[in-house]
Amino acid sequence: LAQRISSINSLSALCESEGADISELAYAVGLDERIGPKFLKASVGFGGSCFKKDVLNLVYMAESRHLTEVANYWRAVVDINEYQKERFTKRIIRSLNNTLNSKKIAVLGYAYKKDTGDTRESAAITVIGQMISENARVHIYDPKVKESQIKQDLLADHRPETIDRCVTVCNDPYTACDKAAAVVILTEWDYFKTDGLILPPALFEKLASRDPENPRLKRTSTSSSETNSEGTGSSSEGLQPKVHDSPLTSPGSPAEPLNASKVLHNETNESRIDWARVSRIVRRPRLVFDGRNVVDRLKLEALDFHVNCIGKASTPSRRPSRYQ
C-alpha cells in the first residue's frame, strides 16, 4: 500500500511540471483491472503507525542479507514520501515570495487521516516543522486532535520557546484563517470539502470565460420543455448544473453580480466549512494549498482563491503575487 501511494505521488510531481492532472492519470491507470483504483490518490504523503515502520523493516531485512538493491528499492518508497512533503512545503514558500518569515499560515487538519485523532507519522508534523524552521506563524485547526498532542509532536524537533512563538492551535477554522497569507489543507476531513458551495450562474459564466475549453464549464443544449432533477425548468442554453454529483450552480437561480459574497452556502449544512466566509477573511491573493485534493478547484476559483493542488498545475495568477 505504501508503495502504491509513493508511486502515484512520484507521478504527481511529473504532472505538476507538465501541467497535467494526476486525478485523470490515476483514473486511467485504475481502469486496468490488474491494477485497480485503490490507493491511487495523490497526496502530501502517507502517515500512520505502520507504513513507514513496516517498509523500513523490509529495508533492514534486505540489508542484513546483503541485498543492497532490494533494500534501496524499498527505501525509495519512504524517500519519495519524505520528498513529497518537502516538495509541498517548498511550493508554499515559493508562492509567498520565497519566505515565510513572520507570515501567518492557516493549517486545516493535523491528524494523519480523517476521522481520527491519531497523529503518528502524520505528514502535518513534517510540513509544519518545515514552516516553523522558516519562522512562519502557524495557526492549526483540527476537529479531533488536542493542542497538547500537537505541541508534544512538534517539541521533538523544536525548542519550547520556538513552539510558543510560532504555533497557535485554534478552536475553529475561521480563527485560523483570519488574515492568513495562505490556507494549507493537510488532512482530508469531510468538513473541508466544497460540496456545501453552490455558484450563482453569473460566477459560473465568469469561470467559463476564463477557461472555455474546460469540459466542466461547457454549456449544454437541452430542450426548453425538459426539467432538471429539482423540477425547475431548464432553458435551451442552460448551464451544466452538476459535476461529479456536486452542484456548481443553483438551478433556476437568477444572475447575480460577480461578487464572491454572493456565492451560496448551505447554511443548514454545518458539517462543511463556509469557504465563502474564508474568502472574506484571508489575505490576498487568497492562496490555498490542498495537500489532499479534497476541494473543488473551480468553486474556490469562483471565490477568487488561487488554488494549488497535488499533481495539478496551479491556478493561473490573475493579480500580482504578493503578500499584503
N, C-alpha and C positions, 0 to 999 in steps of 0.2 A: 504493500500500500504506500509506504513512504517512497519507494522507487517510482511509482506511478505519479505521485504528486511532484516529485523533483523533475521527472521527465516533462510533464506539462508546464511546469514553471520555467524550465530551461527554454522551452519553445515560446513562452510568453515574452521573454527578453527579445527574441528574434522578431516576434510580431510587433512589438513596440518600435523597433528600429526600422521595420519595413512598412509601418502604417497599416498592418493587418489586424484582424480581430481574433484573439485567442479563443473566444467563445465559439466562433464559426469553425475554427480549426478543430477544437475539441469535439464539437458536434459531428463533424465529418469523420474524424478518427473513430469516434464511438459507434458509428454506424456499422463498422466491421464487427461482426458477431464474435470474431476471435479475440477482440479487444474489449468491446463493450464500453458504455459511457461512465461507469462508476469511477470515482476518484480521479476524474479528469478535469477538475475545476481549478483553474489557476488562482493563486492567492499570494499573500505576502509570505507564506511559509507554514509548514506544519508545526504542531506542538504536542503537548500531552506527555504523559509519563513513559510511554512505551516506544514510540517510533525511533527516536534518536538512540535510546539505550539499546534497543534490540539490534539496530543496524550496526552500532559500534561493537556489539558483541560478535557479530559476524566478522567485522574487521579484525578483532582480536584473534578469533579462531583461525582466520586465514593467515595472519602474520605469524602466529605460533607454529604454523605448519609450513612456513616459508613460502606461502602462496602470495607473493607480493602483488602480482597483477590482480588477483581476486580481491585482495584487501583494498587496493587502490580503487577498484570499481565500486565497491560498497562505500568506501569513504567519500567518494564523489557524490553519493546521494545526500549525505549530510553537508558536504561542502556547498552543493547547489542550494540547499535550504538556507544556509548562512548567507550565501551570496545574494539570494533573493531578498532577504531582509535588509541587507546593506544597500543593495541597489535601490530599493524602495525609499529608504531614508535619503539617499543621495538625490533622488528625484525631487523630494520635498525641498531639500536645501537649494538645489539648482533653480527651482521655480521661485524661490524667495531671495533672488539676487546673491546666491552663494553664501548666505549667512543666516543663522537662526538666532544670533545674539540678541537677547532681551525680547524676542518676539513671542507672542502668545500663540501656542498651538493647542487646539482642542483635539483630544483623543477620545473617540467614541468606541468603547469596547476594550477590555483588558484580558478577559478570560481566553484560554486557548481555543475555545469553540463556544458556540451559542448554547444557551440553556444549562449552563453550569457555572459554578464559581471557582472551578479548578484553574489554577494559573501555571501549573508545572510546564516548563519549557515553552510558555506562551511566546508567540512572536512579538507581542507587545513589549515584553521585558527588554528584548534586544533593541527594537526600534526606539522606544522611549529612552533607553540608556544612551543610544547614539545621539538623540536630540539633546539630552542633558549635557553630554560632552560638548555640544555646540552652544551651551549656555542658553538654551531655549527655556521659556516659561511654559511648562506643560500642564494643561488642565485636563484631568481624566474623568470620564463618566462611564461606569459600567453598572448595569442593573443589579448584578449579584455579588460582585467582588467587593470585599470590605477594604476600607482605607488601610487598615493595619497590615493586610496581606500585600497590598500594592507596595507599601513602603518597605516592608520586610524583603520583598523580592529585589527592589531597586538598591537597597542598602548593601547587597552583596558586592556591588561594583562601584558604589559611590559613597562619599562621606556623608554623615548625617546632616551637616550644615548645608551641603550641596542639595540634598533632597528637600530640605526645608525651604531653600531659596527657589528651587526650580520646579517643584512638583506640588500641585494642588489637586486634591480629589474632590469632585463636585457631586452634589446630590441630584442634579438634574442636568440634561444636556444643554439647556439654554444658558445656564450659568457658565458652563464650559466653553460654549461657542461665542459668548458675548465679547465683541471686539477682537476675536481671534483672527490671526493672519491666515490661518488655514485650518480646515477640519479634516482629521485623519481617522478613517474607519479601520479598526484592527480586529474586530470580532463581528461575525455575521449574524448578529442579533436581528430577529424579525422586526424589532422596534425601529431599526434604522432604515428599513425599506421605504420605497417611494410609492407604494400602491395606494396610499391614502391621498395622493395628489391627483387632481383632475384639471386638465388645462382648458380654459376657455378657447373657443375656435380662433380668436384673434392671435393668441400666443402660439397656437398650433401653426397658423399661417406664417407667423414670424419665423418659426423654425424651418418650415418648408422652403421659405425664400432663401434661407442661408444654405440649405443642403438639398437642392432639388432632385438629386439622384438617389437620395435615401429612400428605400422601398417602404420604410415605416411611415414616411411622410407623404406618400403618394395619395392623390385624390382617387376616389373610387366612383365608377359610374353605376348608379343604382336607379331603379325605376322610381318615379315620384310616388307611385302607389304602394311601394314597399314600406314596411315598418321595421324598426330595429327591435332588439330584444327587450327594450324597455317600453315598447309600444308607441313610441313617438315617431312621427313621420320623418322620412329622410328625403332630401332633395336629390335631383339628378346629378348634382355636383357635390354630394356630401363628403365630409372628411371621414377617413378611416377612423372609426370610433375606438377600436380596441386593438391592443398589441399584446400578444402573449397573455391574454385574459386580464390585462391590466389597462383600464381606460385611460387614454391620453386626453380625450375631450369629453365634455359633459354633453350628452346627446340632447339636441334641441335647445341648447343654451344660446342666448344672443351674443353677438360680437361685443367684446369689451375692449377698453383701451389697453395698449401694450404696457401693462404695469404689473410688476411681479406681485404686488399686494393683491391683485385681482385673481390670482390662482386660487382655485377652490381647494379647500381642505376639509376632509370629512371630520367635522368637529365631534361626532359621536364615536369616532374610532380612536380611542385613547391608547390603543395598542401600537400606534405609529407616531414617530416624531413628526412635528409640523415643520417641514422643510421650508415652507414659505416664511414662517417666523424666523427660522435660522438665517434665511437670506437677508432679512432686515437688520440683523444684529452683528453679523460678521463683517470684517473689513474687506474692502475691495482689494483685489479683483475676485473675491469670493472663491477661494481655492478649496477644492475638495479632492482628497486623495483616498480613493476607495481600495483598500487593501484586500477586500473580499468580494468585490464585484457584486454588491448587493443592491446598488441604486440603479434606477433607470436614468441613464445619462441624459436622454432627451428631455425628460421632465426637469431635471436640475438645470440644464442649459436654458430652458424657458424662464427660469428664475435668475438668469444671468450668472449662474455658477460657472466656474472654469473647472471642468471635471477631469481628473486623472485616474484611470482605472488600470488594473493589472492586465498586461497583454494587449493594450489598446492605445492608439495614438491619443495624445492629449487634445482637449478642446482647443481649436484654433483661437489664438489670442485676438480679442476684439478691442483691446484697450492697452495702453502701456502697462507692462507687468511690473508694478512697483508696490512696495509696501507703504500703505498710508496709515 
